[in-house]
């Protein structure tokens, strides 16, 4: 695609007389939709298949909670509860599953993903504070809008009212996101150690070997992450399905021992339980049945809301309810099973065939449970990196179908180290579950507050609905959060400390990146204000056609257009260029104008994605360079929402009409593409455009000749800032701290984690 741009207006050159103008504009619109990241849309058997894959990634965490929830309420070392207490506890669990995962997440939260199909707390924040669409005055060098998936910001609408609260909400969101990352450490630790503990129930002699055995399983789990979510989910989905069927069928069998357990379906039983016992701490144990609920929202980009809803409502939720009802019935009939409620309620007794079958699948399901939060952590890190709130890490896209299925090697092994440290560091499983519960409760509350804001501000629904959502779900989340907060001295301090440290790092990084982008934006200039035509005669260095090869004629390049799959249109406006290159002057910051000599070289200036106007690197380069390259290309590389971009659609080219030899190129790359920009491709793109915009054949020949001559010497200029802290007079100590953080910490970190990180194709 190629157009000619009028830099004085920032829009396309007039094409009113061209018969294909209307078609060209509509083709641009379709092009944006073609390469935009969008939610997955499936139906029929494909949707059922995707729902089946969900079981292997999302629901294994919440699906393994029956192994430790009841003992989280009634500890193994304590006395057995009464029959009414058991019914009340099971009722609290059932209604917690109904209110939080089923209603809050499946019904409501999944509707608040981004237009790219991403979920989680940060996705809600991005909906509240979307990126502003580039204005016409800002699109100086390109007329093609490739802001894929960006939501235009309405400065006069409801969202404008939130701008003053952006940084407090950002810190609140980042804190919730940080605790979700902490879940990526705690989930494998809790799931694997609890499951391995089943060996000690049947074989007490191995109780001292639980930690080493757990670490061995964790090594295997984190080692297979590199193969990709789609391969893992295919192998894990059958495991989770069989596991849920096992605990559901076991629950049905145990219900027959005491059918009166169905009284737990009455929510008043849960209320009376708390009123009678006056034990608020019980709620911290009930909270454990909600672990993994956030994974349904965080993993939205890897599946879609229809598949998540179908799998949970039709299969996962019924199996969990049956499992908890069965455990409650067995505990009423045989109170001695309180020492290990899950394993001792398996029919056939300890050491029987069914016991070991369920134990094997418990091991496998616990490994799969850990997968849910690991995958969710990768998705959240991807969002954080995209919002410049986390240092760039190498991201490996593992699927050619779903762009959200990724693997981040550095994050994977950091999670592994943290998980092993947690398994070895906590002295008891009770302390580990306390730490786990606090992270879950805080993330639940953060999500609720952000959804309540999103209802009026992004969905444009009445404010009263947002207040109602906050009152209803915030009440329940607040109850759980308060119960878990009491556990800070006994284990909840760990996610609180870890989340706090990660929150500080992410806020600091986002603030420094904002300083960088603000500097770039404030120092970018309109090209025609930076370079102006000189009033005197032609340039000192004239272009000749002496070295023009026969293949460089305009007609020959029309054939080249077809070879690379591009379509060029000749502008028909009244302001046609009918002269050769003019002598230009550089407007210095002092207001002086310095004459520049055109030299036969080609310079490619790389622009940051989303940059506006001529980049600061160009003005800085020209202030130190005594001449102006005869061919200047401003290149933007943009990753779009498909794995591979065909060569015919890879480049979007614009020519600056009033400044001869200036071009803007946007190179679109798929997330699995590894093809770097090619100088030959750039020459093939700009040469036909330059020749066709000439008023006569002689001028076209001269332009083609100058481009070919300049292409023999090509320089690439990549912007790189030297970070310096701005001094002030306010506080000497603060200035020293600011300089230390910005220049010593952040500046060095930017060198270690550059923006341009190679994307490796794991599919091939």
BELLINTA-V209478 format. One record per helix or strand of 3 or more residues. SS is the DSSP state (a for helix, b for strand). FROM is the first residue (numbers start at 1). LEN is the number of residues. If there is no record, write none. Layout:
ss: [SS SS]
from: [FROM FROM]
len: [LEN LEN]
//
This chain:
ss: [b a a a a a a a a a a a a a a a a a a a a a a a a b a a b b a b a b b a a b a]
from: [2 21 44 60 65 69 83 121 158 204 229 259 267 282 293 300 305 335 353 409 429 463 488 493 527 531 550 554 584 593 616 627 647 651 662 679 697 714 732]
len: [5 14 12 4 3 5 30 8 45 24 27 7 11 9 6 3 29 10 34 17 29 23 3 31 4 3 3 10 4 15 9 13 3 6 8 14 14 5 21]
//
